[in-house]
């Protein structure tokens, strides 16, 4: 099983940027479709961006044009560049396999993103 560790969160003002990282263990990472998920306070966890093993990307409407997902298979790492952050982007961000419905297992501790308005 792939183990995942998220990092890069923090407190930022609205309009600012953050770059999240997801470090994965195991050689199968490069074969997996991966996603970034967000859990806002009082809300269900949702996927905001996904990337296939071949590099095809998809985004939730709420982040299109502002977030960019990428991966470096040589480093077993996935990234989420977040620009033009809004208060509603606040939440804990997790990485995991890109599955529908969302995965039940394999979750890390996540990284907190707080956007002040």
Secondary structure as a PSIPRED ss2 file (coil, helix, strand):
# PSIPRED VFORMAT (PSIPRED V4.0)

   1 X C   1.000  0.000  0.000
   2 X C   1.000  0.000  0.000
   3 X C   1.000  0.000  0.000
   4 X E   0.000  0.000  1.000
   5 X E   0.000  0.000  1.000
   6 X E   0.000  0.000  1.000
   7 X E   0.000  0.000  1.000
   8 X C   1.000  0.000  0.000
   9 X C   1.000  0.000  0.000
  10 X E   0.000  0.000  1.000
  11 X E   0.000  0.000  1.000
  12 X E   0.000  0.000  1.000
  13 X E   0.000  0.000  1.000
  14 X C   1.000  0.000  0.000
  15 X C   1.000  0.000  0.000
  16 X C   1.000  0.000  0.000
  17 X C   1.000  0.000  0.000
  18 X E   0.000  0.000  1.000
  19 X E   0.000  0.000  1.000
  20 X E   0.000  0.000  1.000
  21 X E   0.000  0.000  1.000
  22 X E   0.000  0.000  1.000
  23 X E   0.000  0.000  1.000
  24 X E   0.000  0.000  1.000
  25 X C   1.000  0.000  0.000
  26 X C   1.000  0.000  0.000
  27 X C   1.000  0.000  0.000
  28 X C   1.000  0.000  0.000
  29 X H   0.000  1.000  0.000
  30 X H   0.000  1.000  0.000
  31 X H   0.000  1.000  0.000
  32 X C   1.000  0.000  0.000
  33 X C   1.000  0.000  0.000
  34 X E   0.000  0.000  1.000
  35 X E   0.000  0.000  1.000
  36 X E   0.000  0.000  1.000
  37 X E   0.000  0.000  1.000
  38 X E   0.000  0.000  1.000
  39 X E   0.000  0.000  1.000
  40 X C   1.000  0.000  0.000
  41 X C   1.000  0.000  0.000
  42 X C   1.000  0.000  0.000
  43 X C   1.000  0.000  0.000
  44 X C   1.000  0.000  0.000
  45 X C   1.000  0.000  0.000
  46 X E   0.000  0.000  1.000
  47 X E   0.000  0.000  1.000
  48 X E   0.000  0.000  1.000
  49 X E   0.000  0.000  1.000
  50 X E   0.000  0.000  1.000
  51 X E   0.000  0.000  1.000
  52 X C   1.000  0.000  0.000
  53 X C   1.000  0.000  0.000
  54 X C   1.000  0.000  0.000
  55 X C   1.000  0.000  0.000
  56 X C   1.000  0.000  0.000
  57 X E   0.000  0.000  1.000
  58 X E   0.000  0.000  1.000
  59 X E   0.000  0.000  1.000
  60 X C   1.000  0.000  0.000
  61 X C   1.000  0.000  0.000
  62 X C   1.000  0.000  0.000
  63 X C   1.000  0.000  0.000
  64 X C   1.000  0.000  0.000
  65 X C   1.000  0.000  0.000
  66 X C   1.000  0.000  0.000
  67 X E   0.000  0.000  1.000
  68 X E   0.000  0.000  1.000
  69 X E   0.000  0.000  1.000
  70 X E   0.000  0.000  1.000
  71 X E   0.000  0.000  1.000
  72 X E   0.000  0.000  1.000
  73 X H   0.000  1.000  0.000
  74 X H   0.000  1.000  0.000
  75 X H   0.000  1.000  0.000
  76 X C   1.000  0.000  0.000
  77 X E   0.000  0.000  1.000
  78 X E   0.000  0.000  1.000
  79 X E   0.000  0.000  1.000
  80 X E   0.000  0.000  1.000
  81 X E   0.000  0.000  1.000
  82 X E   0.000  0.000  1.000
  83 X C   1.000  0.000  0.000
  84 X C   1.000  0.000  0.000
  85 X C   1.000  0.000  0.000
  86 X C   1.000  0.000  0.000
  87 X H   0.000  1.000  0.000
  88 X H   0.000  1.000  0.000
  89 X H   0.000  1.000  0.000
  90 X C   1.000  0.000  0.000
  91 X E   0.000  0.000  1.000
  92 X E   0.000  0.000  1.000
  93 X E   0.000  0.000  1.000
  94 X E   0.000  0.000  1.000
  95 X E   0.000  0.000  1.000
  96 X E   0.000  0.000  1.000
  97 X E   0.000  0.000  1.000
  98 X C   1.000  0.000  0.000
  99 X C   1.000  0.000  0.000
 100 X C   1.000  0.000  0.000
 101 X C   1.000  0.000  0.000
 102 X C   1.000  0.000  0.000
 103 X C   1.000  0.000  0.000
 104 X C   1.000  0.000  0.000
 105 X C   1.000  0.000  0.000
 106 X C   1.000  0.000  0.000
 107 X C   1.000  0.000  0.000
 108 X C   1.000  0.000  0.000
 109 X C   1.000  0.000  0.000
 110 X C   1.000  0.000  0.000
 111 X E   0.000  0.000  1.000
 112 X E   0.000  0.000  1.000
 113 X E   0.000  0.000  1.000
 114 X E   0.000  0.000  1.000
 115 X E   0.000  0.000  1.000
 116 X E   0.000  0.000  1.000
 117 X C   1.000  0.000  0.000
